[in-house]
């Protein structure tokens, strides 16, 4: 049989082992919590960066859409037609080969700068001018005939 002193020594050994295990578990838990907080901070930073990128992208889309509408109106003015006659400006589907919209807009600006405004001939004006000249000539001829008699 074991004596009281042996049982106390064994209890002390088990207590020390338990304390060491508990300290290891607590250290592991603290490391896990620190890693989780670090991951959370990284996720928050990534979320903030994504929000900023989204705001920048929305601004770029709004600018591109507004510039497309402005250039569409400029095209209508150069062609001397009402904007509704041209329809709506081409949208995203008109982009080809994944080219950046800013480059496409720049190409449109260059082409519009090279294009000459359309001269719209007004046949009605011409016909009215010819009729006016003929009426004047007829009036002069009639006046000449009447004054000649």
C-alpha positions as CSV (number, residue, x, y, z in Angstrom):
1,X,0.0,0.0,0.0
2,X,1.0,3.5,-0.6
3,X,1.4,5.9,2.1
4,X,-0.1,9.3,2.6
5,X,3.1,11.0,1.4
6,X,3.1,9.1,-1.8
7,X,-0.5,10.1,-2.5
8,X,0.3,13.7,-1.8
9,X,3.4,13.5,-4.2
10,X,1.2,11.9,-6.9
11,X,-1.4,14.6,-6.4
12,X,1.2,17.3,-6.8
13,X,2.5,15.6,-10.0
14,X,-1.0,15.4,-11.5
15,X,-1.7,19.0,-10.4
16,X,1.5,20.2,-12.1
17,X,0.7,18.2,-15.2
18,X,-2.8,19.6,-15.3
19,X,-1.5,23.2,-14.8
20,X,1.1,22.7,-17.7
21,X,-1.6,21.2,-20.0
22,X,-4.0,24.1,-19.1
23,X,-1.3,26.7,-19.7
24,X,-0.6,25.1,-23.1
25,X,-4.3,25.1,-24.0
26,X,-4.6,28.7,-22.9
27,X,-1.6,29.7,-25.0
28,X,-3.1,27.8,-28.0
29,X,-6.4,29.5,-27.5
30,X,-4.8,33.0,-27.3
31,X,-2.9,32.2,-30.6
32,X,-6.1,31.2,-32.3
33,X,-7.9,34.3,-31.1
34,X,-5.0,36.5,-32.2
35,X,-5.0,34.8,-35.7
36,X,-8.8,35.2,-35.9
37,X,-8.5,38.9,-35.0
38,X,-5.8,39.4,-37.6
39,X,-7.9,37.6,-40.3
40,X,-10.8,39.8,-39.3
41,X,-8.7,43.0,-39.7
42,X,-7.5,41.8,-43.1
43,X,-11.0,41.1,-44.2
44,X,-12.1,44.5,-43.0
45,X,-9.3,46.1,-45.0
46,X,-10.1,44.1,-48.1
47,X,-13.8,45.0,-47.7
48,X,-12.9,48.7,-47.5
49,X,-10.6,48.4,-50.6
50,X,-13.4,46.7,-52.5
51,X,-15.8,49.4,-51.5
52,X,-13.4,52.1,-52.7
53,X,-12.8,50.1,-56.0
54,X,-16.6,49.8,-56.5
55,X,-17.1,53.5,-56.0
56,X,-14.3,54.3,-58.5
57,X,-15.8,51.8,-61.0
58,X,-19.3,53.3,-60.6
59,X,-17.9,56.8,-61.2
60,X,-16.1,55.5,-64.3
61,X,-19.3,53.9,-65.6
62,X,-21.3,57.1,-65.0
63,X,-18.7,59.2,-66.7
64,X,-18.5,56.8,-69.7
65,X,-22.3,56.7,-70.0
66,X,-22.5,60.5,-69.8
67,X,-19.7,61.0,-72.4
68,X,-21.4,58.5,-74.7
69,X,-24.6,60.5,-74.5
70,X,-22.7,63.7,-75.1
71,X,-20.8,62.3,-78.1
72,X,-24.1,60.9,-79.5
73,X,-25.6,64.3,-79.3
74,X,-22.6,65.8,-81.0
75,X,-22.9,63.2,-83.8
76,X,-26.6,64.2,-84.2
77,X,-25.7,67.9,-84.3
78,X,-23.0,67.2,-87.0
79,X,-25.5,65.1,-89.0
80,X,-28.1,67.9,-88.5
81,X,-30.7,65.4,-87.3
82,X,-32.6,65.3,-84.0
83,X,-31.1,63.1,-81.3
84,X,-34.2,60.9,-81.1
85,X,-33.8,60.1,-84.8
86,X,-30.5,58.4,-84.0
87,X,-32.0,56.3,-81.3
88,X,-30.1,55.6,-78.1
89,X,-26.3,55.6,-77.9
90,X,-24.7,52.2,-78.2
91,X,-24.3,50.5,-74.8
92,X,-22.0,47.9,-73.3
93,X,-22.7,45.4,-76.0
94,X,-21.1,47.6,-78.6
95,X,-17.6,47.3,-77.0
96,X,-15.4,44.8,-78.8
97,X,-12.5,42.7,-77.8
98,X,-12.7,43.9,-74.2
99,X,-11.1,47.2,-75.2
100,X,-11.2,49.8,-72.5
101,X,-14.2,52.2,-72.8
102,X,-11.9,55.2,-72.4
103,X,-10.0,54.2,-75.5
104,X,-13.2,53.6,-77.5
105,X,-14.5,57.1,-76.5
106,X,-11.2,58.6,-77.5
107,X,-11.5,56.9,-80.9
108,X,-15.0,58.3,-81.3
109,X,-13.8,61.8,-80.4
110,X,-11.0,61.5,-83.0
111,X,-13.5,60.4,-85.7
112,X,-15.9,63.1,-84.8
113,X,-13.1,65.7,-85.0
114,X,-12.3,64.4,-88.5
115,X,-15.9,64.4,-89.7
116,X,-17.3,67.4,-91.4
117,X,-20.7,68.6,-90.5
118,X,-23.4,67.5,-93.0
119,X,-24.8,70.3,-95.2
120,X,-28.5,69.7,-95.4
121,X,-29.9,70.8,-98.6
122,X,-33.3,72.1,-98.4
123,X,-35.1,71.4,-101.7
124,X,-38.2,73.3,-100.5
125,X,-36.2,76.5,-100.2
126,X,-34.7,76.0,-103.6
127,X,-38.1,75.4,-105.2
128,X,-39.5,78.5,-103.4
129,X,-36.5,80.6,-104.5
130,X,-37.0,79.5,-108.1
131,X,-40.7,80.2,-108.0
132,X,-40.0,83.6,-106.5
133,X,-37.5,84.4,-109.2
134,X,-39.9,83.2,-111.9
135,X,-42.7,85.3,-110.3
136,X,-40.5,88.4,-110.3
137,X,-39.5,87.8,-113.9
138,X,-43.2,87.4,-114.8
139,X,-44.0,90.5,-112.9
140,X,-41.2,92.4,-114.6
141,X,-42.3,91.1,-118.0
142,X,-45.9,92.0,-117.3
143,X,-44.9,95.4,-116.2
144,X,-42.8,95.9,-119.3
145,X,-45.6,94.8,-121.5
146,X,-48.1,97.0,-119.8
147,X,-45.8,100.0,-119.7
148,X,-44.8,99.4,-123.3
149,X,-48.3,99.9,-124.6
